[in-house]
Amino acid sequence: MRVINSNNVDSLVSMMTDDVIFLAADAKPIVGKPAVRAWANDYEKAFHTHWDKPVQEFTVSGDNAIERYNYTSTDTPVAGGKPVIDTGWGLVIYHRDPDGIWRVSRDAFGPDHPPAK
């Protein structure tokens, strides 16, 4: 949470495996660190984000771990304007890399409500 809420792209990308995949609702998969970096840079230019992410379940098996969570995100437009608040669900797969550090390998997330019209 600290890294997400820092709004620092370098810190965010440092906690991911090289082959990371983001799966967001209504979007094509974002595959690999360079693609996630580009997506995060664009997002950071548009919004200052803050997430609350209560963990619902966390399981470790060998060098992999699975986290299921709910979230409330507040995205405040950098250019000004009303914050956008969203709620949803997520599932993260972590992998312990050879250096012993746990990193995000897969992250799937989406809203817990129908799309706005």
TORKOL-356100 format. One record per residue (C-alpha): residue number from 1; x, y, z; residue in one letter; chain. Coordinates in Angstrom, 1 decimal, m for minus. Layout:
N
SITE     k       c1       c2       c3   r   c
SITE   NUM        X        Y        Z   A   A
...
! end
This chain:
117
SITE     k       c1       c2       c3   r   c
SITE     1      0.0      0.0      0.0   M   A
SITE     2      2.8      2.4      0.8   R   A
SITE     3      4.3      2.0     m2.7   V   A
SITE     4      1.0      2.4     m4.5   I   A
SITE     5      0.1      5.4     m2.4   N   A
SITE     6      3.5      7.0     m2.9   S   A
SITE     7      2.6      7.6     m6.6   N   A
SITE     8      6.2      6.8     m7.5   N   A
SITE     9      6.4      4.8    m10.7   V   A
SITE    10     10.0      3.6    m10.0   D   A
SITE    11      9.0      2.2     m6.6   S   A
SITE    12      5.9      0.6     m8.1   L   A
SITE    13      7.8     m1.1    m10.9   V   A
SITE    14     10.6     m2.2     m8.6   S   A
SITE    15      8.1     m4.5     m6.8   M   A
SITE    16      7.2     m6.4     m9.9   M   A
SITE    17      8.7     m9.4    m11.7   T   A
SITE    18     10.1     m8.8    m15.2   D   A
SITE    19      7.2    m10.8    m16.7   D   A
SITE    20      4.5     m9.1    m14.7   V   A
SITE    21      1.0     m9.1    m16.1   I   A
SITE    22     m1.8     m6.7    m15.1   F   A
SITE    23     m5.4     m7.8    m15.9   L   A
SITE    24     m7.8     m4.9    m15.5   A   A
SITE    25    m11.5     m5.0    m16.2   A   A
SITE    26    m12.4     m3.7    m19.7   D   A
SITE    27     m8.8     m3.4    m20.7   A   A
SITE    28     m6.2     m5.5    m22.7   K   A
SITE    29     m3.6     m7.3    m20.6   P   A
SITE    30     m0.6     m5.1    m19.7   I   A
SITE    31      2.4     m7.5    m20.1   V   A
SITE    32      5.9     m6.9    m18.8   G   A
SITE    33      7.7     m4.2    m16.8   K   A
SITE    34      8.1     m1.8    m19.6   P   A
SITE    35      4.4     m1.9    m20.5   A   A
SITE    36      3.4     m1.5    m16.8   V   A
SITE    37      5.8      1.4    m16.5   R   A
SITE    38      4.3      3.2    m19.5   A   A
SITE    39      0.8      2.6    m18.2   W   A
SITE    40      1.7      3.8    m14.7   A   A
SITE    41      3.5      6.9    m16.1   N   A
SITE    42      0.4      7.9    m18.0   D   A
SITE    43     m1.8      7.2    m15.0   Y   A
SITE    44      0.4      9.3    m12.7   E   A
SITE    45      0.3     12.2    m15.1   K   A
SITE    46     m3.5     12.2    m15.0   A   A
SITE    47     m4.2     11.2    m11.3   F   A
SITE    48     m2.9     11.3     m7.8   H   A
SITE    49     m4.1      7.9     m6.4   T   A
SITE    50     m4.8      6.6     m3.0   H   A
SITE    51     m5.9      3.0     m2.3   W   A
SITE    52     m7.3      1.3      0.8   D   A
SITE    53     m6.8     m2.4      0.2   K   A
SITE    54     m8.1     m4.8      2.9   P   A
SITE    55     m6.7     m8.3      2.4   V   A
SITE    56     m9.4    m11.0      2.4   Q   A
SITE    57     m7.1    m14.0      2.0   E   A
SITE    58     m3.3    m14.6      1.8   F   A
SITE    59     m1.8    m18.0      1.0   T   A
SITE    60      1.9    m19.0      0.6   V   A
SITE    61      3.0    m22.1     m1.2   S   A
SITE    62      6.8    m22.4     m1.9   G   A
SITE    63      8.0    m19.5     m3.9   D   A
SITE    64      4.5    m18.3     m4.8   N   A
SITE    65      1.8    m16.5     m2.8   A   A
SITE    66     m1.8    m15.5     m3.6   I   A
SITE    67     m3.5    m12.5     m2.1   E   A
SITE    68     m7.3    m11.8     m2.5   R   A
SITE    69     m8.4     m8.3     m1.6   Y   A
SITE    70    m11.0     m5.6     m1.9   N   A
SITE    71    m10.2     m2.0     m2.6   Y   A
SITE    72    m11.4      1.5     m2.4   T   A
SITE    73     m9.5      3.8     m4.7   S   A
SITE    74     m9.6      7.6     m4.8   T   A
SITE    75     m8.1      9.1     m7.9   D   A
SITE    76     m7.8     12.9     m7.8   T   A
SITE    77     m7.2     14.5    m11.2   P   A
SITE    78     m3.8     16.3    m11.4   V   A
SITE    79     m5.4     19.0    m13.5   A   A
SITE    80     m8.0     19.6    m10.9   G   A
SITE    81    m11.5     18.4    m10.5   G   A
SITE    82    m13.6     16.1     m8.4   K   A
SITE    83    m11.9     12.9     m7.1   P   A
SITE    84    m13.1      9.6     m8.6   V   A
SITE    85    m13.9      7.0     m6.0   I   A
SITE    86    m14.1      3.3     m7.0   D   A
SITE    87    m14.5      0.0     m5.2   T   A
SITE    88    m13.6     m3.4     m6.4   G   A
SITE    89    m11.8     m6.7     m6.0   W   A
SITE    90     m8.4     m8.0     m6.8   G   A
SITE    91     m6.2    m11.1     m6.9   L   A
SITE    92     m2.4    m10.9     m6.8   V   A
SITE    93      0.1    m13.6     m7.4   I   A
SITE    94      3.5    m12.9     m5.8   Y   A
SITE    95      6.7    m14.8     m6.7   H   A
SITE    96      9.9    m14.9     m4.5   R   A
SITE    97     12.7    m14.1     m6.9   D   A
SITE    98     16.2    m15.7     m6.6   P   A
SITE    99     17.3    m12.6     m4.6   D   A
SITE   100     14.8    m13.6     m1.9   G   A
SITE   101     12.5    m10.6     m2.6   I   A
SITE   102      8.8    m11.2     m3.1   W   A
SITE   103      7.5     m9.4     m6.2   R   A
SITE   104      4.1     m9.1     m8.0   V   A
SITE   105      3.9    m11.5    m10.8   S   A
SITE   106      0.2    m11.2    m11.8   R   A
SITE   107     m2.4     m8.7    m10.7   D   A
SITE   108     m6.0     m9.0    m11.7   A   A
SITE   109     m8.5     m6.4    m10.5   F   A
SITE   110    m11.9     m4.8    m11.4   G   A
SITE   111    m14.9     m3.0    m10.0   P   A
SITE   112    m17.4     m4.7     m7.9   D   A
SITE   113    m20.3     m2.9     m9.6   H   A
SITE   114    m21.7     m2.6    m13.1   P   A
SITE   115    m20.0     m0.1    m15.5   P   A
SITE   116    m21.2      3.5    m15.3   A   A
SITE   117    m23.3      4.6    m18.2   K   A
! end
